[in-house]
Amino acid sequence: MPKDSLLSPSDKSLLVLLY
């Protein structure tokens, strides 16, 4: 399942910082 569907652009940015 696409993460974009579950996460908002802002949340995705946070994930990029974490990972």
Backbone as XML, in Angstrom:
<?xml version="1.0"?>
<chain id="A" units="angstrom">
  <residue number="1" name="MET">
    <atom name="N" x="0.849" y="-1.202" z="0.000"/>
    <atom name="CA" x="0.000" y="0.000" z="0.000"/>
    <atom name="C" x="0.885" y="1.254" z="0.000"/>
  </residue>
  <residue number="2" name="PRO">
    <atom name="N" x="0.556" y="2.202" z="-0.843"/>
    <atom name="CA" x="1.345" y="3.445" z="-0.920"/>
    <atom name="C" x="1.344" y="4.195" z="0.399"/>
  </residue>
  <residue number="3" name="LYS">
    <atom name="N" x="2.499" y="4.588" z="0.847"/>
    <atom name="CA" x="2.583" y="5.334" z="2.106"/>
    <atom name="C" x="1.955" y="6.715" z="1.954"/>
  </residue>
  <residue number="4" name="ASP">
    <atom name="N" x="1.976" y="7.239" z="0.740"/>
    <atom name="CA" x="1.428" y="8.575" z="0.503"/>
    <atom name="C" x="-0.056" y="8.623" z="0.845"/>
  </residue>
  <residue number="5" name="SER">
    <atom name="N" x="-0.733" y="7.480" z="0.665"/>
    <atom name="CA" x="-2.172" y="7.443" z="0.945"/>
    <atom name="C" x="-2.430" y="7.491" z="2.447"/>
  </residue>
  <residue number="6" name="LEU">
    <atom name="N" x="-1.490" y="6.928" z="3.198"/>
    <atom name="CA" x="-1.682" y="6.877" z="4.650"/>
    <atom name="C" x="-1.087" y="8.098" z="5.342"/>
  </residue>
  <residue number="7" name="LEU">
    <atom name="N" x="-0.030" y="8.641" z="4.747"/>
    <atom name="CA" x="0.647" y="9.766" z="5.394"/>
    <atom name="C" x="0.492" y="11.057" z="4.604"/>
  </residue>
  <residue number="8" name="SER">
    <atom name="N" x="0.408" y="12.142" z="5.329"/>
    <atom name="CA" x="0.302" y="13.450" z="4.679"/>
    <atom name="C" x="1.698" y="13.910" z="4.265"/>
  </residue>
  <residue number="9" name="PRO">
    <atom name="N" x="1.794" y="14.855" z="3.351"/>
    <atom name="CA" x="3.102" y="15.354" z="2.904"/>
    <atom name="C" x="3.984" y="15.756" z="4.081"/>
  </residue>
  <residue number="10" name="SER">
    <atom name="N" x="3.398" y="16.371" z="5.078"/>
    <atom name="CA" x="4.161" y="16.804" z="6.251"/>
    <atom name="C" x="4.702" y="15.591" z="6.995"/>
  </residue>
  <residue number="11" name="ASP">
    <atom name="N" x="3.842" y="14.587" z="7.164"/>
    <atom name="CA" x="4.259" y="13.370" z="7.875"/>
    <atom name="C" x="5.346" y="12.650" z="7.081"/>
  </residue>
  <residue number="12" name="LYS">
    <atom name="N" x="5.217" y="12.672" z="5.781"/>
    <atom name="CA" x="6.212" y="12.009" z="4.941"/>
    <atom name="C" x="7.577" y="12.672" z="5.121"/>
  </residue>
  <residue number="13" name="SER">
    <atom name="N" x="7.570" y="13.988" z="5.255"/>
    <atom name="CA" x="8.821" y="14.721" z="5.441"/>
    <atom name="C" x="9.478" y="14.297" z="6.747"/>
  </residue>
  <residue number="14" name="LEU">
    <atom name="N" x="8.661" y="14.078" z="7.769"/>
    <atom name="CA" x="9.192" y="13.657" z="9.066"/>
    <atom name="C" x="9.797" y="12.261" z="8.944"/>
  </residue>
  <residue number="15" name="LEU">
    <atom name="N" x="9.163" y="11.416" z="8.170"/>
    <atom name="CA" x="9.678" y="10.059" z="7.999"/>
    <atom name="C" x="11.028" y="10.106" z="7.296"/>
  </residue>
  <residue number="16" name="VAL">
    <atom name="N" x="11.161" y="11.010" z="6.361"/>
    <atom name="CA" x="12.429" y="11.141" z="5.636"/>
    <atom name="C" x="13.534" y="11.545" z="6.606"/>
  </residue>
  <residue number="17" name="LEU">
    <atom name="N" x="13.190" y="12.392" z="7.564"/>
    <atom name="CA" x="14.182" y="12.827" z="8.553"/>
    <atom name="C" x="14.545" y="11.678" z="9.490"/>
  </residue>
  <residue number="18" name="LEU">
    <atom name="N" x="13.556" y="10.870" z="9.831"/>
    <atom name="CA" x="13.798" y="9.761" z="10.756"/>
    <atom name="C" x="14.585" y="8.653" z="10.072"/>
  </residue>
  <residue number="19" name="TYR">
    <atom name="N" x="14.225" y="8.376" z="8.832"/>
    <atom name="CA" x="14.903" y="7.300" z="8.124"/>
    <atom name="C" x="15.979" y="7.860" z="7.205"/>
  </residue>
</chain>
